[in-house]
Amino acid sequence: MARVQTDVDVRIVNRVAANGNPFTELLHTWVENGQRHNALSRVNYTVSDTPQMRAYHIEAFGQRQRRYDA
């Protein structure tokens, strides 16, 4: 059975590691079966916090979830 996820969102936060290297935290939130869920991802580069990048990362998150369900 396919997972039904609603209210999917991503928060993009650029940070700097202790050694000075930039990275980005992606906080994904969604509702599944009436329960709110969170997932934190990190990438080793900066990501612009624009509507286009949020849409891209929400779609990528959805593709990963569908792949895990298969």
mmCIF file of the N, C-alpha and C atoms, coordinates in Angstrom:
data_MODEL
# 
_entry.id   MODEL 
# 
loop_
_atom_site.group_PDB 
_atom_site.id 
_atom_site.type_symbol 
_atom_site.label_atom_id 
_atom_site.label_alt_id 
_atom_site.label_comp_id 
_atom_site.label_asym_id 
_atom_site.label_entity_id 
_atom_site.label_seq_id 
_atom_site.pdbx_PDB_ins_code 
_atom_site.Cartn_x 
_atom_site.Cartn_y 
_atom_site.Cartn_z 
_atom_site.occupancy 
_atom_site.B_iso_or_equiv 
_atom_site.pdbx_formal_charge 
_atom_site.auth_seq_id 
_atom_site.auth_comp_id 
_atom_site.auth_asym_id 
_atom_site.auth_atom_id 
_atom_site.pdbx_PDB_model_num 
ATOM 1   N N  . MET A 1 1  ? 0.840  -1.181 0.000  1.00 0.00 ? 1  MET A N  1 
ATOM 2   C CA . MET A 1 1  ? 0.000  0.000  0.000  1.00 0.00 ? 1  MET A CA 1 
ATOM 3   C C  . MET A 1 1  ? 0.888  1.248  0.000  1.00 0.00 ? 1  MET A C  1 
ATOM 4   N N  . ALA A 1 2  ? 0.545  2.185  -0.823 1.00 0.00 ? 2  ALA A N  1 
ATOM 5   C CA . ALA A 1 2  ? 1.329  3.412  -0.943 1.00 0.00 ? 2  ALA A CA 1 
ATOM 6   C C  . ALA A 1 2  ? 1.128  4.302  0.278  1.00 0.00 ? 2  ALA A C  1 
ATOM 7   N N  . ARG A 1 3  ? 2.164  4.996  0.629  1.00 0.00 ? 3  ARG A N  1 
ATOM 8   C CA . ARG A 1 3  ? 2.089  5.930  1.738  1.00 0.00 ? 3  ARG A CA 1 
ATOM 9   C C  . ARG A 1 3  ? 1.426  7.216  1.264  1.00 0.00 ? 3  ARG A C  1 
ATOM 10  N N  . VAL A 1 4  ? 0.550  7.754  2.093  1.00 0.00 ? 4  VAL A N  1 
ATOM 11  C CA . VAL A 1 4  ? -0.104 9.016  1.779  1.00 0.00 ? 4  VAL A CA 1 
ATOM 12  C C  . VAL A 1 4  ? 0.505  10.075 2.686  1.00 0.00 ? 4  VAL A C  1 
ATOM 13  N N  . GLN A 1 5  ? 1.275  10.959 2.076  1.00 0.00 ? 5  GLN A N  1 
ATOM 14  C CA . GLN A 1 5  ? 1.937  12.028 2.822  1.00 0.00 ? 5  GLN A CA 1 
ATOM 15  C C  . GLN A 1 5  ? 1.329  13.358 2.413  1.00 0.00 ? 5  GLN A C  1 
ATOM 16  N N  . THR A 1 6  ? 0.942  14.143 3.399  1.00 0.00 ? 6  THR A N  1 
ATOM 17  C CA . THR A 1 6  ? 0.372  15.454 3.127  1.00 0.00 ? 6  THR A CA 1 
ATOM 18  C C  . THR A 1 6  ? 1.190  16.510 3.858  1.00 0.00 ? 6  THR A C  1 
ATOM 19  N N  . ASP A 1 7  ? 0.969  17.742 3.517  1.00 0.00 ? 7  ASP A N  1 
ATOM 20  C CA . ASP A 1 7  ? 1.617  18.883 4.171  1.00 0.00 ? 7  ASP A CA 1 
ATOM 21  C C  . ASP A 1 7  ? 3.139  18.710 4.210  1.00 0.00 ? 7  ASP A C  1 
ATOM 22  N N  . VAL A 1 8  ? 3.718  18.288 3.086  1.00 0.00 ? 8  VAL A N  1 
ATOM 23  C CA . VAL A 1 8  ? 5.166  18.080 3.002  1.00 0.00 ? 8  VAL A CA 1 
ATOM 24  C C  . VAL A 1 8  ? 5.845  19.438 2.839  1.00 0.00 ? 8  VAL A C  1 
ATOM 25  N N  . ASP A 1 9  ? 6.892  19.664 3.626  1.00 0.00 ? 9  ASP A N  1 
ATOM 26  C CA . ASP A 1 9  ? 7.617  20.931 3.566  1.00 0.00 ? 9  ASP A CA 1 
ATOM 27  C C  . ASP A 1 9  ? 9.086  20.666 3.853  1.00 0.00 ? 9  ASP A C  1 
ATOM 28  N N  . VAL A 1 10 ? 9.935  21.590 3.472  1.00 0.00 ? 10 VAL A N  1 
ATOM 29  C CA . VAL A 1 10 ? 11.362 21.503 3.768  1.00 0.00 ? 10 VAL A CA 1 
ATOM 30  C C  . VAL A 1 10 ? 11.843 22.869 4.235  1.00 0.00 ? 10 VAL A C  1 
ATOM 31  N N  . ARG A 1 11 ? 12.676 22.849 5.245  1.00 0.00 ? 11 ARG A N  1 
ATOM 32  C CA . ARG A 1 11 ? 13.321 24.075 5.743  1.00 0.00 ? 11 ARG A CA 1 
ATOM 33  C C  . ARG A 1 11 ? 14.796 23.961 5.412  1.00 0.00 ? 11 ARG A C  1 
ATOM 34  N N  . ILE A 1 12 ? 15.337 24.973 4.739  1.00 0.00 ? 12 ILE A N  1 
ATOM 35  C CA . ILE A 1 12 ? 16.731 24.955 4.292  1.00 0.00 ? 12 ILE A CA 1 
ATOM 36  C C  . ILE A 1 12 ? 17.532 25.908 5.175  1.00 0.00 ? 12 ILE A C  1 
ATOM 37  N N  . VAL A 1 13 ? 18.571 25.374 5.836  1.00 0.00 ? 13 VAL A N  1 
ATOM 38  C CA . VAL A 1 13 ? 19.393 26.184 6.737  1.00 0.00 ? 13 VAL A CA 1 
ATOM 39  C C  . VAL A 1 13 ? 20.860 25.965 6.374  1.00 0.00 ? 13 VAL A C  1 
ATOM 40  N N  . ASN A 1 14 ? 21.517 27.033 5.936  1.00 0.00 ? 14 ASN A N  1 
ATOM 41  C CA . ASN A 1 14 ? 22.945 26.954 5.638  1.00 0.00 ? 14 ASN A CA 1 
ATOM 42  C C  . ASN A 1 14 ? 23.743 27.176 6.921  1.00 0.00 ? 14 ASN A C  1 
ATOM 43  N N  . ARG A 1 15 ? 24.756 26.340 7.116  1.00 0.00 ? 15 ARG A N  1 
ATOM 44  C CA . ARG A 1 15 ? 25.581 26.416 8.315  1.00 0.00 ? 15 ARG A CA 1 
ATOM 45  C C  . ARG A 1 15 ? 27.052 26.291 7.929  1.00 0.00 ? 15 ARG A C  1 
ATOM 46  N N  . VAL A 1 16 ? 27.920 26.520 8.911  1.00 0.00 ? 16 VAL A N  1 
ATOM 47  C CA . VAL A 1 16 ? 29.355 26.365 8.725  1.00 0.00 ? 16 VAL A CA 1 
ATOM 48  C C  . VAL A 1 16 ? 29.864 25.427 9.807  1.00 0.00 ? 16 VAL A C  1 
ATOM 49  N N  . ALA A 1 17 ? 30.615 24.397 9.400  1.00 0.00 ? 17 ALA A N  1 
ATOM 50  C CA . ALA A 1 17 ? 31.178 23.438 10.346 1.00 0.00 ? 17 ALA A CA 1 
ATOM 51  C C  . ALA A 1 17 ? 32.307 24.087 11.139 1.00 0.00 ? 17 ALA A C  1 
ATOM 52  N N  . ALA A 1 18 ? 32.735 23.427 12.198 1.00 0.00 ? 18 ALA A N  1 
ATOM 53  C CA . ALA A 1 18 ? 33.800 23.953 13.050 1.00 0.00 ? 18 ALA A CA 1 
ATOM 54  C C  . ALA A 1 18 ? 35.093 24.184 12.263 1.00 0.00 ? 18 ALA A C  1 
ATOM 55  N N  . ASN A 1 19 ? 35.321 23.371 11.222 1.00 0.00 ? 19 ASN A N  1 
ATOM 56  C CA . ASN A 1 19 ? 36.538 23.530 10.421 1.00 0.00 ? 19 ASN A CA 1 
ATOM 57  C C  . ASN A 1 19 ? 36.387 24.584 9.325  1.00 0.00 ? 19 ASN A C  1 
ATOM 58  N N  . GLY A 1 20 ? 35.231 25.251 9.267  1.00 0.00 ? 20 GLY A N  1 
ATOM 59  C CA . GLY A 1 20 ? 35.018 26.323 8.303  1.00 0.00 ? 20 GLY A CA 1 
ATOM 60  C C  . GLY A 1 20 ? 34.347 25.905 7.008  1.00 0.00 ? 20 GLY A C  1 
ATOM 61  N N  . ASN A 1 21 ? 34.078 24.616 6.831  1.00 0.00 ? 21 ASN A N  1 
ATOM 62  C CA . ASN A 1 21 ? 33.433 24.148 5.607  1.00 0.00 ? 21 ASN A CA 1 
ATOM 63  C C  . ASN A 1 21 ? 31.922 24.393 5.668  1.00 0.00 ? 21 ASN A C  1 
ATOM 64  N N  . PRO A 1 22 ? 31.338 24.902 4.596  1.00 0.00 ? 22 PRO A N  1 
ATOM 65  C CA . PRO A 1 22 ? 29.889 25.134 4.588  1.00 0.00 ? 22 PRO A CA 1 
ATOM 66  C C  . PRO A 1 22 ? 29.125 23.829 4.366  1.00 0.00 ? 22 PRO A C  1 
ATOM 67  N N  . PHE A 1 23 ? 27.933 23.745 4.947  1.00 0.00 ? 23 PHE A N  1 
ATOM 68  C CA . PHE A 1 23 ? 27.024 22.646 4.669  1.00 0.00 ? 23 PHE A CA 1 
ATOM 69  C C  . PHE A 1 23 ? 25.604 23.157 4.854  1.00 0.00 ? 23 PHE A C  1 
ATOM 70  N N  . THR A 1 24 ? 24.633 22.370 4.427  1.00 0.00 ? 24 THR A N  1 
ATOM 71  C CA . THR A 1 24 ? 23.233 22.765 4.519  1.00 0.00 ? 24 THR A CA 1 
ATOM 72  C C  . THR A 1 24 ? 22.452 21.670 5.215  1.00 0.00 ? 24 THR A C  1 
ATOM 73  N N  . GLU A 1 25 ? 21.582 22.074 6.137  1.00 0.00 ? 25 GLU A N  1 
ATOM 74  C CA . GLU A 1 25 ? 20.655 21.141 6.772  1.00 0.00 ? 25 GLU A CA 1 
ATOM 75  C C  . GLU A 1 25 ? 19.293 21.301 6.107  1.00 0.00 ? 25 GLU A C  1 
ATOM 76  N N  . LEU A 1 26 ? 18.676 20.180 5.776  1.00 0.00 ? 26 LEU A N  1 
ATOM 77  C CA . LEU A 1 26 ? 17.346 20.165 5.169  1.00 0.00 ? 26 LEU A CA 1 
ATOM 78  C C  . LEU A 1 26 ? 16.414 19.461 6.155  1.00 0.00 ? 26 LEU A C  1 
ATOM 79  N N  . LEU A 1 27 ? 15.506 20.211 6.759  1.00 0.00 ? 27 LEU A N  1 
ATOM 80  C CA . LEU A 1 27 ? 14.550 19.633 7.695  1.00 0.00 ? 27 LEU A CA 1 
ATOM 81  C C  . LEU A 1 27 ? 13.242 19.398 6.960  1.00 0.00 ? 27 LEU A C  1 
ATOM 82  N N  . HIS A 1 28 ? 12.951 18.134 6.685  1.00 0.00 ? 28 HIS A N  1 
ATOM 83  C CA . HIS A 1 28 ? 11.716 17.750 6.007  1.00 0.00 ? 28 HIS A CA 1 
ATOM 84  C C  . HIS A 1 28 ? 10.653 17.473 7.061  1.00 0.00 ? 28 HIS A C  1 
ATOM 85  N N  . THR A 1 29 ? 9.451  17.996 6.851  1.00 0.00 ? 29 THR A N  1 
ATOM 86  C CA . THR A 1 29 ? 8.319  17.707 7.718  1.00 0.00 ? 29 THR A CA 1 
ATOM 87  C C  . THR A 1 29 ? 7.154  17.259 6.849  1.00 0.00 ? 29 THR A C  1 
ATOM 88  N N  . TRP A 1 30 ? 6.361  16.328 7.370  1.00 0.00 ? 30 TRP A N  1 
ATOM 89  C CA . TRP A 1 30 ? 5.188  15.858 6.643  1.00 0.00 ? 30 TRP A CA 1 
ATOM 90  C C  . TRP A 1 30 ? 4.218  15.216 7.616  1.00 0.00 ? 30 TRP A C  1 
ATOM 91  N N  . VAL A 1 31 ? 2.988  15.022 7.154  1.00 0.00 ? 31 VAL A N  1 
ATOM 92  C CA . VAL A 1 31 ? 1.952  14.358 7.930  1.00 0.00 ? 31 VAL A CA 1 
ATOM 93  C C  . VAL A 1 31 ? 1.610  13.061 7.216  1.00 0.00 ? 31 VAL A C  1 
ATOM 94  N N  . GLU A 1 32 ? 1.619  11.975 7.971  1.00 0.00 ? 32 GLU A N  1 
ATOM 95  C CA . GLU A 1 32 ? 1.281  10.655 7.432  1.00 0.00 ? 32 GLU A CA 1 
ATOM 96  C C  . GLU A 1 32 ? 0.395  9.949  8.439  1.00 0.00 ? 32 GLU A C  1 
ATOM 97  N N  . ASN A 1 33 ? -0.785 9.514  8.001  1.00 0.00 ? 33 ASN A N  1 
ATOM 98  C CA . ASN A 1 33 ? -1.767 8.870  8.876  1.00 0.00 ? 33 ASN A CA 1 
ATOM 99  C C  . ASN A 1 33 ? -2.112 9.742  10.077 1.00 0.00 ? 33 ASN A C  1 
ATOM 100 N N  . GLY A 1 34 ? -2.186 11.053 9.865  1.00 0.00 ? 34 GLY A N  1 
ATOM 101 C CA . GLY A 1 34 ? -2.540 11.974 10.933 1.00 0.00 ? 34 GLY A CA 1 
ATOM 102 C C  . GLY A 1 34 ? -1.424 12.283 11.910 1.00 0.00 ? 34 GLY A C  1 
ATOM 103 N N  . GLN A 1 35 ? -0.236 11.735 11.680 1.00 0.00 ? 35 GLN A N  1 
ATOM 104 C CA . GLN A 1 35 ? 0.897  11.944 12.573 1.00 0.00 ? 35 GLN A CA 1 
ATOM 105 C C  . GLN A 1 35 ? 1.971  12.762 11.881 1.00 0.00 ? 35 GLN A C  1 
ATOM 106 N N  . ARG A 1 36 ? 2.506  13.768 12.585 1.00 0.00 ? 36 ARG A N  1 
ATOM 107 C CA . ARG A 1 36 ? 3.567  14.610 12.021 1.00 0.00 ? 36 ARG A CA 1 
ATOM 108 C C  . ARG A 1 36 ? 4.907  13.890 12.157 1.00 0.00 ? 36 ARG A C  1 
ATOM 109 N N  . HIS A 1 37 ? 5.703  13.962 11.080 1.00 0.00 ? 37 HIS A N  1 
ATOM 110 C CA . HIS A 1 37 ? 7.026  13.336 11.045 1.00 0.00 ? 37 HIS A CA 1 
ATOM 111 C C  . HIS A 1 37 ? 8.067  14.370 10.642 1.00 0.00 ? 37 HIS A C  1 
ATOM 112 N N  . ASN A 1 38 ? 9.309  14.133 11.065 1.00 0.00 ? 38 ASN A N  1 
ATOM 113 C CA . ASN A 1 38 ? 10.444 14.993 10.716 1.00 0.00 ? 38 ASN A CA 1 
ATOM 114 C C  . ASN A 1 38 ? 11.603 14.126 10.239 1.00 0.00 ? 38 ASN A C  1 
ATOM 115 N N  . ALA A 1 39 ? 12.387 14.669 9.342  1.00 0.00 ? 39 ALA A N  1 
ATOM 116 C CA . ALA A 1 39 ? 13.619 14.009 8.897  1.00 0.00 ? 39 ALA A CA 1 
ATOM 117 C C  . ALA A 1 39 ? 14.658 15.094 8.625  1.00 0.00 ? 39 ALA A C  1 
ATOM 118 N N  . LEU A 1 40 ? 15.865 14.888 9.091  1.00 0.00 ? 40 LEU A N  1 
ATOM 119 C CA . LEU A 1 40 ? 16.942 15.844 8.892  1.00 0.00 ? 40 LEU A CA 1 
ATOM 120 C C  . LEU A 1 40 ? 17.958 15.263 7.920  1.00 0.00 ? 40 LEU A C  1 
ATOM 121 N N  . SER A 1 41 ? 18.279 16.020 6.892  1.00 0.00 ? 41 SER A N  1 
ATOM 122 C CA . SER A 1 41 ? 19.310 15.631 5.923  1.00 0.00 ? 41 SER A CA 1 
ATOM 123 C C  . SER A 1 41 ? 20.379 16.709 5.923  1.00 0.00 ? 41 SER A C  1 
ATOM 124 N N  . ARG A 1 42 ? 21.591 16.304 5.602  1.00 0.00 ? 42 ARG A N  1 
ATOM 125 C CA . ARG A 1 42 ? 22.688 17.270 5.473  1.00 0.00 ? 42 ARG A CA 1 
ATOM 126 C C  . ARG A 1 42 ? 23.394 17.031 4.150  1.00 0.00 ? 42 ARG A C  1 
ATOM 127 N N  . VAL A 1 43 ? 23.764 18.131 3.502  1.00 0.00 ? 43 VAL A N  1 
ATOM 128 C CA . VAL A 1 43 ? 24.545 18.057 2.271  1.00 0.00 ? 43 VAL A CA 1 
ATOM 129 C C  . VAL A 1 43 ? 25.785 18.916 2.465  1.00 0.00 ? 43 VAL A C  1 
ATOM 130 N N  . ASN A 1 44 ? 26.860 18.558 1.792  1.00 0.00 ? 44 ASN A N  1 
ATOM 131 C CA . ASN A 1 44 ? 28.158 19.210 1.997  1.00 0.00 ? 44 ASN A CA 1 
ATOM 132 C C  . ASN A 1 44 ? 28.371 20.436 1.119  1.00 0.00 ? 44 ASN A C  1 
ATOM 133 N N  . TYR A 1 45 ? 27.317 21.153 0.811  1.00 0.00 ? 45 TYR A N  1 
ATOM 134 C CA . TYR A 1 45 ? 27.414 22.367 0.013  1.00 0.00 ? 45 TYR A CA 1 
ATOM 135 C C  . TYR A 1 45 ? 26.263 23.284 0.417  1.00 0.00 ? 45 TYR A C  1 
ATOM 136 N N  . THR A 1 46 ? 26.334 24.538 0.024  1.00 0.00 ? 46 THR A N  1 
ATOM 137 C CA . THR A 1 46 ? 25.257 25.471 0.356  1.00 0.00 ? 46 THR A CA 1 
ATOM 138 C C  . THR A 1 46 ? 24.125 25.351 -0.661 1.00 0.00 ? 46 THR A C  1 
ATOM 139 N N  . VAL A 1 47 ? 22.922 25.555 -0.180 1.00 0.00 ? 47 VAL A N  1 
ATOM 140 C CA . VAL A 1 47 ? 21.717 25.498 -1.013 1.00 0.00 ? 47 VAL A CA 1 
ATOM 141 C C  . VAL A 1 47 ? 20.969 26.808 -0.817 1.00 0.00 ? 47 VAL A C  1 
ATOM 142 N N  . SER A 1 48 ? 20.609 27.451 -1.892 1.00 0.00 ? 48 SER A N  1 
ATOM 143 C CA . SER A 1 48 ? 19.842 28.697 -1.806 1.00 0.00 ? 48 SER A CA 1 
ATOM 144 C C  . SER A 1 48 ? 18.436 28.398 -1.302 1.00 0.00 ? 48 SER A C  1 
ATOM 145 N N  . ASP A 1 49 ? 17.946 29.212 -0.379 1.00 0.00 ? 49 ASP A N  1 
ATOM 146 C CA . ASP A 1 49 ? 16.593 29.029 0.153  1.00 0.00 ? 49 ASP A CA 1 
ATOM 147 C C  . ASP A 1 49 ? 15.616 29.810 -0.717 1.00 0.00 ? 49 ASP A C  1 
ATOM 148 N N  . THR A 1 50 ? 15.296 29.232 -1.874 1.00 0.00 ? 50 THR A N  1 
ATOM 149 C CA . THR A 1 50 ? 14.358 29.843 -2.814 1.00 0.00 ? 50 THR A CA 1 
ATOM 150 C C  . THR A 1 50 ? 13.173 28.895 -2.997 1.00 0.00 ? 50 THR A C  1 
ATOM 151 N N  . PRO A 1 51 ? 12.041 29.389 -3.457 1.00 0.00 ? 51 PRO A N  1 
ATOM 152 C CA . PRO A 1 51 ? 10.897 28.509 -3.693 1.00 0.00 ? 51 PRO A CA 1 
ATOM 153 C C  . PRO A 1 51 ? 11.234 27.363 -4.662 1.00 0.00 ? 51 PRO A C  1 
ATOM 154 N N  . GLN A 1 52 ? 12.073 27.641 -5.659 1.00 0.00 ? 52 GLN A N  1 
ATOM 155 C CA . GLN A 1 52 ? 12.441 26.602 -6.620 1.00 0.00 ? 52 GLN A CA 1 
ATOM 156 C C  . GLN A 1 52 ? 13.264 25.498 -5.956 1.00 0.00 ? 52 GLN A C  1 
ATOM 157 N N  . MET A 1 53 ? 14.203 25.872 -5.102 1.00 0.00 ? 53 MET A N  1 
ATOM 158 C CA . MET A 1 53 ? 15.031 24.866 -4.426 1.00 0.00 ? 53 MET A CA 1 
ATOM 159 C C  . MET A 1 53 ? 14.211 24.078 -3.409 1.00 0.00 ? 53 MET A C  1 
ATOM 160 N N  . ARG A 1 54 ? 13.275 24.751 -2.717 1.00 0.00 ? 54 ARG A N  1 
ATOM 161 C CA . ARG A 1 54 ? 12.406 24.018 -1.788 1.00 0.00 ? 54 ARG A CA 1 
ATOM 162 C C  . ARG A 1 54 ? 11.566 23.002 -2.551 1.00 0.00 ? 54 ARG A C  1 
ATOM 163 N N  . ALA A 1 55 ? 11.005 23.417 -3.686 1.00 0.00 ? 55 ALA A N  1 
ATOM 164 C CA . ALA A 1 55 ? 10.198 22.499 -4.501 1.00 0.00 ? 55 ALA A CA 1 
ATOM 165 C C  . ALA A 1 55 ? 11.048 21.325 -4.983 1.00 0.00 ? 55 ALA A C  1 
ATOM 166 N N  . TYR A 1 56 ? 12.273 21.597 -5.404 1.00 0.00 ? 56 TYR A N  1 
ATOM 167 C CA . TYR A 1 56 ? 13.170 20.535 -5.858 1.00 0.00 ? 56 TYR A CA 1 
ATOM 168 C C  . TYR A 1 56 ? 13.430 19.524 -4.734 1.00 0.00 ? 56 TYR A C  1 
ATOM 169 N N  . HIS A 1 57 ? 13.746 20.013 -3.530 1.00 0.00 ? 57 HIS A N  1 
ATOM 170 C CA . HIS A 1 57 ? 14.067 19.113 -2.435 1.00 0.00 ? 57 HIS A CA 1 
ATOM 171 C C  . HIS A 1 57 ? 12.842 18.376 -1.908 1.00 0.00 ? 57 HIS A C  1 
ATOM 172 N N  . ILE A 1 58 ? 11.668 18.981 -1.989 1.00 0.00 ? 58 ILE A N  1 
ATOM 173 C CA . ILE A 1 58 ? 10.437 18.269 -1.620 1.00 0.00 ? 58 ILE A CA 1 
ATOM 174 C C  . ILE A 1 58 ? 10.194 17.140 -2.601 1.00 0.00 ? 58 ILE A C  1 
ATOM 175 N N  . GLU A 1 59 ? 10.368 17.394 -3.883 1.00 0.00 ? 59 GLU A N  1 
ATOM 176 C CA . GLU A 1 59 ? 10.178 16.342 -4.898 1.00 0.00 ? 59 GLU A CA 1 
ATOM 177 C C  . GLU A 1 59 ? 11.215 15.233 -4.739 1.00 0.00 ? 59 GLU A C  1 
ATOM 178 N N  . ALA A 1 60 ? 12.465 15.592 -4.486 1.00 0.00 ? 60 ALA A N  1 
ATOM 179 C CA . ALA A 1 60 ? 13.512 14.581 -4.280 1.00 0.00 ? 60 ALA A CA 1 
ATOM 180 C C  . ALA A 1 60 ? 13.191 13.729 -3.057 1.00 0.00 ? 60 ALA A C  1 
ATOM 181 N N  . PHE A 1 61 ? 12.691 14.352 -1.995 1.00 0.00 ? 61 PHE A N  1 
ATOM 182 C CA . PHE A 1 61 ? 12.304 13.618 -0.796 1.00 0.00 ? 61 PHE A CA 1 
ATOM 183 C C  . PHE A 1 61 ? 11.174 12.639 -1.118 1.00 0.00 ? 61 PHE A C  1 
ATOM 184 N N  . GLY A 1 62 ? 10.173 13.103 -1.870 1.00 0.00 ? 62 GLY A N  1 
ATOM 185 C CA . GLY A 1 62 ? 9.066  12.227 -2.258 1.00 0.00 ? 62 GLY A CA 1 
ATOM 186 C C  . GLY A 1 62 ? 9.533  11.045 -3.093 1.00 0.00 ? 62 GLY A C  1 
ATOM 187 N N  . GLN A 1 63 ? 10.486 11.271 -4.000 1.00 0.00 ? 63 GLN A N  1 
ATOM 188 C CA . GLN A 1 63 ? 11.023 10.178 -4.817 1.00 0.00 ? 63 GLN A CA 1 
ATOM 189 C C  . GLN A 1 63 ? 11.755 9.157  -3.950 1.00 0.00 ? 63 GLN A C  1 
ATOM 190 N N  . ARG A 1 64 ? 12.530 9.628  -2.960 1.00 0.00 ? 64 ARG A N  1 
ATOM 191 C CA . ARG A 1 64 ? 13.216 8.697  -2.060 1.00 0.00 ? 64 ARG A CA 1 
ATOM 192 C C  . ARG A 1 64 ? 12.216 7.872  -1.267 1.00 0.00 ? 64 ARG A C  1 
ATOM 193 N N  . GLN A 1 65 ? 11.140 8.494  -0.798 1.00 0.00 ? 65 GLN A N  1 
ATOM 194 C CA . GLN A 1 65 ? 10.137 7.760  -0.022 1.00 0.00 ? 65 GLN A CA 1 
ATOM 195 C C  . GLN A 1 65 ? 9.451  6.721  -0.892 1.00 0.00 ? 65 GLN A C  1 
ATOM 196 N N  . ARG A 1 66 ? 9.122  7.070  -2.138 1.00 0.00 ? 66 ARG A N  1 
ATOM 197 C CA . ARG A 1 66 ? 8.488  6.104  -3.037 1.00 0.00 ? 66 ARG A CA 1 
ATOM 198 C C  . ARG A 1 66 ? 9.440  4.951  -3.353 1.00 0.00 ? 66 ARG A C  1 
ATOM 199 N N  . ARG A 1 67 ? 10.738 5.232  -3.483 1.00 0.00 ? 67 ARG A N  1 
ATOM 200 C CA . ARG A 1 67 ? 11.713 4.191  -3.765 1.00 0.00 ? 67 ARG A CA 1 
ATOM 201 C C  . ARG A 1 67 ? 11.809 3.215  -2.600 1.00 0.00 ? 67 ARG A C  1 
ATOM 202 N N  . TYR A 1 68 ? 11.760 3.728  -1.360 1.00 0.00 ? 68 TYR A N  1 
ATOM 203 C CA . TYR A 1 68 ? 11.821 2.865  -0.176 1.00 0.00 ? 68 TYR A CA 1 
ATOM 204 C C  . TYR A 1 68 ? 10.591 1.985  -0.071 1.00 0.00 ? 68 TYR A C  1 
ATOM 205 N N  . ASP A 1 69 ? 9.446  2.479  -0.544 1.00 0.00 ? 69 ASP A N  1 
ATOM 206 C CA . ASP A 1 69 ? 8.200  1.706  -0.458 1.00 0.00 ? 69 ASP A CA 1 
ATOM 207 C C  . ASP A 1 69 ? 8.142  0.591  -1.485 1.00 0.00 ? 69 ASP A C  1 
ATOM 208 N N  . ALA A 1 70 ? 8.910  0.704  -2.552 1.00 0.00 ? 70 ALA A N  1 
ATOM 209 C CA . ALA A 1 70 ? 8.827  -0.289 -3.649 1.00 0.00 ? 70 ALA A CA 1 
ATOM 210 C C  . ALA A 1 70 ? 9.446  -1.613 -3.252 1.00 0.00 ? 70 ALA A C  1 
# 
